[in-house]
Amino acid sequence: MTMIAIQLNGETRQLVSALLADLITELNLSQQAIAVAVNRQIIPRSRWAEHQLQVDDKVDVVRAIGGG
């Protein structure tokens, strides 16, 4: 089993699966209103299942918070 290391919100994290969708599931955020950027590029939710993360990718996950 090969693991890859990424930066998740500034902290190193080891992943078994390189699929972005698997990372989101592992974080228990699948049903949350979130935005995900990989190397400062927003990845639309529709592409999470196909987006392959690479070693040292910088992934930022931001939760959307409503308010007024």
C-alpha positions as CSV (number, residue, x, y, z in Angstrom):
1,M,0.0,0.0,0.0
2,T,1.5,3.3,-1.1
3,M,0.7,6.4,0.8
4,I,1.2,10.0,-0.4
5,A,1.8,13.1,1.7
6,I,-0.1,16.3,1.1
7,Q,-0.6,19.6,3.0
8,L,-4.1,19.8,4.3
9,N,-4.9,23.3,5.6
10,G,-1.2,23.8,6.3
11,E,-0.6,20.4,8.1
12,T,1.0,17.3,6.6
13,R,-1.4,14.4,6.1
14,Q,-0.7,10.9,4.8
15,L,-3.3,9.5,2.4
16,V,-4.0,5.9,1.3
17,S,-6.1,7.0,-1.6
18,A,-5.1,9.9,-3.9
19,L,-8.7,10.7,-4.9
20,L,-10.0,14.0,-3.6
21,A,-13.5,12.5,-3.0
22,D,-11.9,9.9,-0.7
23,L,-10.2,12.6,1.4
24,I,-13.4,14.5,1.8
25,T,-15.2,11.3,2.9
26,E,-12.4,10.5,5.3
27,L,-12.8,14.0,6.8
28,N,-16.6,13.3,7.2
29,L,-17.3,16.4,5.1
30,S,-19.2,14.8,2.2
31,Q,-22.5,16.3,3.2
32,Q,-21.1,19.7,4.3
33,A,-21.2,23.0,2.4
34,I,-17.5,23.3,1.7
35,A,-15.1,24.6,-0.9
36,V,-11.9,22.8,-1.8
37,A,-8.9,24.2,-3.5
38,V,-5.8,22.2,-4.6
39,N,-2.7,24.3,-5.1
40,R,-4.9,27.5,-5.0
41,Q,-7.3,26.2,-7.7
42,I,-10.9,25.6,-6.8
43,I,-12.0,22.1,-7.6
44,P,-15.8,21.9,-8.3
45,R,-17.7,19.3,-6.3
46,S,-18.6,17.6,-9.6
47,R,-14.9,16.8,-10.2
48,W,-14.0,15.5,-6.7
49,A,-14.5,11.9,-7.7
50,E,-12.0,12.1,-10.6
51,H,-9.4,14.5,-9.2
52,Q,-6.2,12.7,-8.3
53,L,-4.0,14.3,-5.6
54,Q,-0.3,14.4,-6.1
55,V,2.6,14.3,-3.5
56,D,3.0,17.7,-1.8
57,D,-0.3,19.1,-3.1
58,K,-1.6,21.9,-1.0
59,V,-5.2,21.2,-0.2
60,D,-7.4,23.8,1.5
61,V,-10.9,22.9,2.7
62,V,-13.1,25.8,3.8
63,R,-16.5,25.4,5.3
64,A,-19.2,27.8,4.1
65,I,-20.9,29.6,7.0
66,G,-24.2,31.4,6.5
67,G,-25.0,34.6,8.2
68,G,-26.1,38.1,7.6
